Amino acid sequence: MQNHFPLWKNILVLTVLVFALIYSLPNLFGNDPAVQLASSNSTPLQQAQADEVAALLKNAGYNVKAFDFKDGKILARFNNTDEQMKAADFLRNKMANQATVALNLAPATPGWLNALGAEPMYLGLDLRGGVHFLLEVDMDTAIKQADERYNNDIRSAFREAKVRYQSVTKEANGIKVVLPDEENRVAAAAVLNKDFRNLDLAESGPNEFLLTMPEREILAIKKSALDQNITTLRNRVNELGVAEPIIQQQGSNRIVVQLPGVQDTARAKELLGTTATLEYRLVDVEHDVKSAVEGHVPVGSRVYYDKNGAPLLLKRSVIVTGDQITDASSGLDQDGQAAVFITLDGVGAKKMGKLTQENIGKPMAVVFIEYKSDTQIVDGKKVQHKEKTEKVISVATIRDSFSKRFQTTGLDNPQEARTLALLLRAGALAAPVEIVEERTVGPSLGQENIDQGMTSIEVGFLLVVVFMIIYYRAFGLIADFALIFNVVLLIAILSLLQATLTLPGMAGIVLTVGMAVDANVLINERIREELRNGNSPQASIYVGYEKAFATILDSNVTTLLVALILFGLGTGPVKGFAVVLSLGILTSMFTAITGTRMLVNWIYGDNRRIEKLSI
């Protein structure tokens, strides 16, 4: 029984086919125009707020197709984009201080498919429309800022260690330290070797040192600046209300920002250029908050509001600001409660240490300050309006004296701790950014790209199908089934991975359609050759599949290696093409060899007496 599959192999192929059909189906149902609401602070939206939004839309007369509340987010679906846009503007006015409102395209996938975890692929910027920015981080400024921090930290370290020095100056080639005598030179060397081991220390003259940043430190500073800017930009884009933004590193000093669905380039540029910072202030517990809100604010204090709108009375004097925070990370304290671990620079550590020592047991607040720019049309001219917003994002009691490293507790949950750590790290850009490329893709052009891409796939698919049936007859029809199976399986895998489909990705699918039948052409030609040599149909089928396998494997492995090189060396669009091509090669090998062999075995296998093959 040469041409026969064991039961397990048949079940495997059929299982993969069912899997492919189920997980590719969501892409047929399209999307609903929707409005998404997410919390504008670290506290997720509650059911009461969802009920409020539903009531607002109903009372305003909006025809909501479906309304969902899940994972602290609200999603309202509409029948058309006009209703969607009007509802979004309406909700921005009504929920301005409670939620971020985003336009979205929500998949119209049936509930039974959602229950199986089946979701459609995302559409990239070139298919959906939106704004593309390429930002370049000013690494020279990042290095200069690091030099200035080290300069200040060295001075502070000397003062704390009671080391007398003549000067600590920033030179072109590093930081120069001049000491008055040998005794202070030895003491200074001890301090520098202990606290500044990441810098290279050399004697530049009698009682003089020169500290320079080694290459590894420069690379670390550049990486940190890039990472912090990406975090900052991602946090700012959330404020713009973009449902599926793409913010990722490109090269060693550039950041790609793609905002699908956004057409207002000016608004996006203003948001990316917004500056923000943080301040630590003591809470005024000596005076009445209610009296201050009514207008009787004590001298030396000021009224602020927390993320829930509750008033707080804080001291006017600032302890430390966000630019003195060098690092922040979230985690759990010794009691298993959510906490944020913060590291300050030398100046900030000294101020924090002195103030906390004097105020143990008193509450301290973290104030988030943001400066937003908004362009308005006044008398037919564009006028830029700057707005300053301040809110208290955390209040914690000072348990003990601390300075350089400390933790902030009193947070509701780990998610709030992660958000606070992000705000502390991303309050301001680590280094300036410059927009070196910007591109706007209109939604109509995106739809045109989809239509043209689908036409390419359909035409290519049809030509291949017709050719195979004419040239290889029944075996060509079997190859066409494998081709359909391959495309469905490829789309199912991309959907399961929640890949973003772009034009290069569509090109990869078109190329896969053309390449997928290569294996069947090789198999069919080997079978023909065996028939011409006088072998029986059964033997020709068996030998054809066996001998063609090595050639198929060799050609596909070669193409796969090229795809991997494209993925390793290419940027965004090239990587997308390489991923689709790689997956297409793997799925085509499975469907062309195993899928067609199963069908051939069903039709011609089990030692049936066959005098002629339709090939």
C-alpha positions in Angstrom: 0.0 0.0 0.0 2.4 2.7 -1.3 -0.2 5.4 -1.9 -1.9 5.4 1.5 -1.9 7.7 4.5 -2.3 6.4 8.0 -5.5 7.6 9.8 -3.6 10.1 12.0 -2.1 11.9 9.0 -5.5 12.3 7.4 -6.9 13.7 10.6 -3.9 16.1 10.9 -4.5 17.6 7.4 -8.3 17.9 8.0 -7.7 19.5 11.4 -5.4 22.1 9.9 -8.0 22.7 7.2 -10.8 23.3 9.7 -8.4 25.5 11.8 -7.6 27.6 8.7 -11.2 28.1 7.7 -12.3 29.1 11.3 -9.4 31.6 11.9 -9.5 33.2 8.4 -13.3 33.7 8.5 -13.2 37.0 10.6 -11.6 38.8 7.7 -14.8 38.4 5.7 -17.0 40.2 8.1 -15.4 43.7 7.8 -15.4 46.4 10.4 -18.0 48.7 12.1 -17.3 52.4 12.5 -16.9 52.8 16.3 -16.0 55.2 19.1 -13.7 53.8 21.8 -13.5 55.4 25.3 -10.6 54.7 27.6 -9.7 56.2 30.9 -7.5 59.3 30.7 -5.8 58.3 34.0 -4.5 55.1 35.6 -8.0 54.1 37.0 -10.0 52.0 34.4 -13.5 53.2 33.5 -16.3 51.7 35.6 -19.7 50.2 34.8 -21.4 53.3 36.0 -19.5 55.4 33.5 -20.4 53.0 30.7 -24.1 53.3 31.7 -23.7 57.1 31.7 -22.2 57.0 28.1 -24.9 54.7 26.9 -27.6 57.0 28.3 -25.9 60.1 26.8 -25.9 58.6 23.3 -29.5 57.4 23.6 -30.8 60.7 24.9 -29.0 62.6 22.1 -30.7 60.4 19.5 -27.7 58.5 18.2 -28.4 55.1 16.6 -25.9 52.8 18.3 -25.6 49.5 16.5 -23.9 47.8 19.5 -22.5 48.9 22.9 -19.7 47.0 24.7 -17.9 47.5 28.0 -14.9 45.3 28.6 -11.6 45.6 30.5 -12.3 49.1 31.5 -13.0 50.3 28.0 -16.2 51.4 26.2 -16.9 50.6 22.5 -19.9 52.1 20.8 -20.5 50.8 17.2 -22.4 52.8 14.5 -23.9 52.0 11.1 -21.9 54.7 9.2 -18.9 57.0 9.6 -21.1 60.1 9.7 -22.8 58.9 12.9 -19.4 57.8 14.2 -17.8 61.3 13.7 -20.7 63.2 15.2 -20.9 60.8 18.2 -17.1 61.2 18.8 -17.4 65.0 18.9 -20.4 64.8 21.2 -18.6 62.4 23.6 -15.4 64.5 23.6 -17.4 67.5 24.9 -19.3 65.4 27.5 -16.5 63.2 28.8 -13.5 65.5 28.4 -12.2 65.1 31.9 -13.1 61.4 32.3 -12.0 59.6 29.2 -10.0 59.7 26.0 -12.2 59.3 23.0 -10.8 57.5 19.9 -12.2 56.8 16.5 -11.9 53.1 15.8 -12.8 50.4 13.2 -14.2 47.6 15.3 -14.2 44.1 13.8 -17.8 42.9 13.0 -16.8 39.3 13.9 -19.7 37.1 15.2 -19.7 36.2 18.9 -19.1 32.5 18.3 -15.9 33.3 16.4 -14.8 35.7 19.2 -15.4 33.0 21.7 -12.8 30.9 19.8 -10.3 33.7 19.8 -10.7 34.3 16.1 -10.0 37.9 15.1 -9.2 39.6 11.8 -5.8 41.1 10.8 -5.2 44.8 11.5 -4.9 47.1 8.5 -1.7 49.1 8.1 -1.4 52.8 7.4 -1.2 52.4 3.6 -4.5 50.5 3.6 -6.5 52.4 6.3 -5.2 55.9 5.9 -3.5 58.1 8.5 -0.3 60.0 9.4 3.3 58.7 9.2 6.2 60.5 11.0 9.8 59.7 11.0 11.5 61.4 14.0 15.2 61.8 14.6 16.5 62.0 18.2 19.1 64.6 18.8 21.7 62.3 20.4 24.3 65.1 20.7 22.0 67.0 23.1 21.4 63.8 25.1 25.2 63.4 25.6 25.5 67.1 26.6 22.7 66.7 29.1 24.4 63.6 30.6 27.7 65.7 30.8 25.8 68.4 32.7 24.3 65.9 35.1 27.6 64.3 35.8 29.1 67.8 36.4 26.5 68.6 39.0 26.6 65.2 40.6 30.4 65.4 41.1 30.1 68.8 42.8 27.4 67.4 45.1 29.4 64.3 45.9 32.4 66.4 46.8 30.3 68.6 49.1 28.8 65.6 50.8 32.2 64.0 51.3 33.6 67.4 52.5 36.3 67.4 49.7 37.6 70.8 48.9 38.0 71.5 45.2 39.1 74.5 43.1 36.9 73.8 40.1 34.8 71.2 38.3 34.3 72.3 34.7 33.0 70.8 31.6 35.6 70.7 28.9 35.4 69.6 25.2 36.9 66.3 26.0 35.3 65.6 29.4 34.9 66.9 32.9 38.0 68.5 34.5 38.5 68.5 38.3 41.1 70.7 39.9 42.0 70.1 43.6 44.0 72.5 45.9 46.4 70.0 47.4 47.5 66.3 47.6 45.3 65.5 50.6 42.1 66.6 48.7 43.4 64.9 45.5 43.5 61.5 47.3 40.0 62.1 48.9 38.6 63.2 45.5 40.0 60.1 43.8 38.3 57.9 46.4 34.9 59.6 45.8 35.2 59.4 42.0 36.3 55.8 42.0 33.4 54.9 44.3 30.5 56.9 42.9 31.5 57.4 39.2 32.9 54.0 38.2 31.1 54.2 34.9 33.4 57.1 33.8 37.0 56.8 32.8 39.3 58.6 35.3 42.8 59.9 34.4 45.3 62.4 35.9 45.6 65.4 33.5 48.1 67.3 35.7 49.3 67.9 39.2 46.2 67.6 41.5 44.0 67.4 38.3 41.6 64.7 37.0 39.9 64.3 33.7 36.7 62.2 33.6 35.5 61.0 30.2 32.6 58.8 29.1 33.7 55.5 27.6 32.0 54.2 24.4 29.8 51.8 26.4 28.4 54.7 28.5 27.7 56.8 25.4 25.9 53.9 23.8 23.9 53.3 27.0 22.9 57.0 27.2 21.8 57.0 23.6 19.8 53.8 24.1 18.2 55.2 27.2 17.3 58.5 25.4 15.7 56.6 22.6 13.8 54.2 24.8 12.5 57.1 27.0 11.4 59.1 24.0 9.5 56.1 22.6 7.7 55.7 26.0 7.0 59.5 26.1 5.6 59.6 22.5 3.5 56.5 23.1 2.0 58.1 26.2 1.3 61.3 24.3 -0.2 59.5 21.3 -2.7 57.9 23.8 -4.0 61.4 24.5 -4.6 61.9 20.8 -7.1 59.0 20.9 -5.6 56.7 18.2 -6.9 53.2 18.5 -4.0 51.2 17.1 -0.8 53.5 16.9 2.5 52.1 15.8 5.5 53.6 17.6 8.8 51.8 17.1 12.5 52.2 16.8 14.2 52.5 13.4 17.9 52.3 13.3 20.0 53.7 16.3 18.5 57.2 16.5 15.1 57.3 14.8 11.5 56.6 15.8 8.6 55.8 13.5 5.2 57.0 14.5 2.2 55.8 12.5 -1.3 57.0 13.5 -3.9 55.1 11.5 -7.2 57.0 11.0 -5.6 60.4 11.8 -5.8 63.0 9.0 -5.0 66.2 11.0 -1.2 66.3 10.6 -0.9 69.7 12.4 -2.7 68.4 15.5 -0.5 65.3 15.6 2.7 67.4 15.3 1.5 69.6 18.1 0.9 66.7 20.3 4.3 65.1 19.6 5.9 68.4 20.5 4.1 68.8 23.8 6.3 69.1 26.9 5.6 67.7 30.3 7.3 67.5 33.7 6.7 66.4 37.4 7.0 68.0 40.7 7.2 66.5 44.3 5.5 68.8 46.8 4.5 68.4 50.5 0.8 68.3 51.3 -0.4 71.2 53.6 -2.1 69.3 56.5 -2.2 72.4 58.7 -4.9 74.3 56.9 -8.4 73.4 55.8 -8.8 72.3 52.1 -12.5 73.3 52.0 -11.7 76.9 53.1 -8.9 77.1 50.5 -11.3 76.0 47.7 -13.7 78.7 48.8 -11.0 81.3 48.2 -9.1 81.5 51.5 -5.8 80.0 50.3 -3.1 80.3 53.0 0.2 82.0 52.1 2.8 79.4 50.9 0.1 76.9 49.7 -2.0 76.3 46.6 -5.0 74.2 45.7 -4.5 71.3 43.3 -6.9 68.5 42.1 -6.2 64.7 42.0 -7.1 62.4 39.1 -10.6 62.0 40.5 -11.2 65.7 40.8 -10.8 65.9 44.6 -9.1 69.1 45.9 -5.8 68.9 47.7 -3.8 71.7 49.4 -0.1 71.5 48.6 2.9 73.6 49.6 4.1 76.0 47.0 7.8 75.1 47.5 8.9 72.3 45.2 11.0 69.4 46.6 12.3 67.9 43.3 11.2 68.1 39.7 10.9 65.4 36.9 14.2 66.4 35.3 16.0 65.3 38.5 14.6 61.7 38.2 17.0 59.4 36.4 15.0 56.2 36.6 11.6 54.8 37.8 10.3 51.2 37.8 7.2 49.5 39.2 7.1 46.5 41.5 6.0 45.3 44.9 7.2 46.5 48.3 8.1 44.2 51.3 4.4 43.9 52.1 3.5 42.8 48.6 1.8 46.1 47.8 2.2 48.0 44.5 5.1 50.5 44.6 7.2 52.6 42.3 11.0 52.7 42.8 12.6 56.0 41.9 16.2 57.2 41.5 17.2 60.8 41.7 20.3 62.6 40.5 22.8 64.2 43.0 21.0 67.5 43.4 17.6 66.0 43.8 18.9 63.4 46.2 20.3 66.0 48.5 17.1 68.1 48.6 14.9 65.0 49.0 17.1 63.7 51.9 17.0 66.9 53.8 13.3 67.5 53.4 12.1 64.0 54.2 14.3 63.9 57.3 12.4 66.9 58.6 8.9 65.7 57.5 8.6 62.0 58.5 4.9 61.0 58.9 3.6 63.8 56.6 2.1 63.1 53.1 3.9 64.1 49.9 2.3 64.5 46.5 3.4 63.9 42.9 2.1 66.6 40.5 2.0 65.9 36.8 2.3 69.1 34.7 1.7 69.2 31.0 2.0 72.0 28.5 -0.2 71.5 25.4 -0.2 73.5 22.2 -3.4 74.0 20.3 -3.9 75.8 17.0 -7.1 77.8 16.6 -8.5 79.9 13.7 -8.9 83.5 14.9 -10.0 86.1 12.3 -9.0 83.7 9.5 -5.5 83.2 10.9 -3.9 80.3 12.7 -3.1 81.3 16.3 -1.2 78.9 18.6 -2.7 78.6 22.1 -0.7 77.0 24.9 -2.5 75.4 27.8 -1.0 74.2 31.1 -2.7 71.4 33.0 -1.7 70.2 36.4 -3.1 67.2 38.4 -2.0 65.1 41.4 -1.3 61.6 40.3 -0.1 60.1 43.7 -0.1 60.9 47.4 2.0 58.9 49.8 3.1 59.2 53.4 6.8 59.7 54.2 7.7 56.7 56.3 11.4 57.4 56.7 14.2 59.6 55.5 15.4 58.9 52.0 17.4 60.7 49.2 18.7 59.1 46.0 16.6 56.0 45.9 13.2 55.6 47.4 9.8 54.1 46.8 6.3 55.5 46.4 3.5 53.4 47.9 -0.2 53.9 48.6 -1.1 53.0 45.0 -4.4 51.1 44.3 -3.0 48.3 42.1 0.1 47.1 40.1 -1.4 48.7 36.9 -1.5 52.1 38.6 2.1 51.5 39.7 3.2 50.7 36.1 1.4 53.8 34.8 3.0 56.1 37.5 6.4 54.7 36.7 5.8 55.4 33.0 4.7 59.0 33.8 7.8 59.5 35.9 10.1 58.2 33.2 8.1 59.7 30.3 7.2 63.1 31.8 9.4 64.8 29.3 11.5 63.9 26.3 15.0 62.8 27.2 16.3 64.5 24.1 14.8 66.8 21.4 13.3 65.2 18.4 13.1 66.5 14.8 10.5 65.4 12.2 12.6 64.4 9.2 9.7 62.8 7.2 6.0 63.1 7.3 3.4 61.5 5.1 -0.4 61.6 5.1 -2.4 58.7 3.5 -6.1 59.5 2.9 -8.8 57.0 3.7 -9.9 56.9 0.0 -6.4 56.2 -1.1 -6.2 53.4 1.5 -9.4 51.9 0.2 -8.0 52.1 -3.4 -4.9 50.3 -2.2 -7.0 47.5 -0.7 -9.1 47.3 -3.9 -6.0 47.1 -6.2 -4.3 44.6 -3.9 -7.3 42.4 -3.9 -7.6 42.6 -7.7 -3.9 41.6 -8.0 -4.5 38.6 -5.7 -7.7 37.6 -7.6 -6.2 37.9 -11.1 -3.0 36.1 -10.1 -5.0 33.4 -8.4 -7.4 32.9 -11.3 -4.6 32.7 -13.9 -2.8 30.1 -11.9 -6.0 28.0 -11.3 -6.9 28.0 -15.0 -3.4 27.2 -16.2 -3.1 24.2 -13.8 -6.5 22.7 -14.8 -5.7 23.1 -18.6 -2.1 21.7 -18.3 -2.5 19.0 -15.6 -6.2 18.2 -15.7 -7.3 16.3 -12.5 -3.9 16.7 -10.9 -4.1 20.4 -11.7 -7.5 20.6 -10.0 -5.9 18.9 -6.9 -3.1 21.5 -7.0 -5.7 24.3 -7.2 -7.3 22.9 -4.0 -3.9 23.0 -2.3 -3.5 26.6 -3.5 -6.8 27.7 -2.0 -5.9 25.7 1.2 -2.6 27.5 1.3 -4.0 31.1 1.0 -6.7 30.3 3.6 -4.0 28.8 6.0 -1.7 31.8 5.5 -4.5 34.3 6.3 -5.5 32.3 9.3 -1.9 32.3 10.7 -1.6 36.1 10.1 -4.9 36.7 11.8 -4.0 34.5 14.8 -0.7 36.4 15.1 -2.7 39.7 14.9 -0.4 40.8 12.2 -0.8 44.2 10.5 -1.5 43.8 6.8 0.2 46.4 4.6 0.7 46.7 0.9 4.1 44.9 1.0 2.2 42.2 2.9 -0.3 41.9 0.1 2.6 41.7 -2.3 3.9 38.8 -0.2 0.5 37.0 -0.6 0.5 37.6 -4.4 4.0 36.1 -4.6 3.0 33.2 -2.4 0.1 32.4 -4.8 2.6 32.2 -7.6 5.2 30.2 -5.7 2.7 27.8 -4.1 2.1 25.8 -7.2 5.8 25.4 -8.0 6.0 22.3 -5.8 3.0 20.7 -7.5 4.5 21.5 -10.9 7.7 19.6 -9.9 5.6 16.7 -8.5 3.4 16.5 -11.6 6.4 16.6 -14.0 8.1 13.8 -12.0 4.9 11.7 -12.2 4.8 12.3 -16.0 8.4 11.4 -16.4 7.8 8.1 -14.5 4.8 7.3 -16.7 6.9 7.9 -19.9 9.5 5.5 -18.5 6.9 2.8 -18.5 6.1 2.6 -14.7 2.6 1.9 -13.5 0.3 4.8 -12.4 0.6 3.7 -8.8 4.3 3.5 -8.9 4.6 6.8 -10.8 2.6 8.6 -8.2 4.7 7.2 -5.3 8.1 7.8 -7.0 7.0 11.2 -8.3 6.3 12.5 -4.8 9.4 10.8 -3.3 11.9 12.1 -5.9 10.4 15.6 -6.1 10.6 16.2 -2.3 14.4 16.9 -2.3 14.1 19.5 -5.1 11.1 21.2 -3.5 12.9 21.3 -0.1 16.1 22.8 -1.7 14.3 25.5 -3.6 12.0 26.6 -0.7 14.9 26.6 1.9 16.9 28.9 -0.4 13.9 31.3 -0.7 13.3 31.1 3.0 17.0 32.1 3.7 16.5 35.2 1.5 13.3 36.1 3.3 15.2 35.8 6.7 18.0 38.0 5.4 15.3 40.6 4.3 13.8 40.4 7.7 17.1 40.9 9.5 18.4 43.7 7.4 15.2 45.5 6.3 13.0 48.1 7.9 9.2 48.1 8.6 7.7 47.5 5.1 10.5 45.1 4.0 10.1 43.2 7.3 6.4 42.9 6.7 7.0 41.5 3.2 9.6 39.0 4.6 7.3 37.7 7.3 4.4 37.0 4.9 6.8 35.4 2.4 8.4 33.2 5.1 5.0 32.0 6.4 3.8 31.5 2.8 6.8 29.3 2.0 6.1 27.1 5.0 2.3 26.8 4.4 2.8 26.1 0.7 5.2 23.2 1.5 2.6 21.7 3.8 -0.3 22.1 1.5 1.5 21.3 -1.8 3.1 18.1 -0.5 0.9 16.7 2.3 -2.4 18.3 1.3 -2.3 17.2 -2.3 -0.9 13.7 -1.4 -3.9 13.1 0.8 -6.3 13.9 -2.0 -4.3 11.9 -4.5 -4.3 8.9 -2.1 -8.1 9.2 -1.7 -8.7 9.2 -5.5 -6.0 6.8 -6.8 -4.6 5.1 -3.7 -5.3 1.9 -1.7 -3.9 -0.3 -4.6 -6.8 0.5 -7.0 -6.3 -0.7 -10.5 -5.7 2.4 -12.6 -4.7 2.2 -16.3 -4.3 5.9 -16.9 -3.8 9.1 -14.9 -5.5 12.4 -15.7 -2.3 14.3 -15.8 
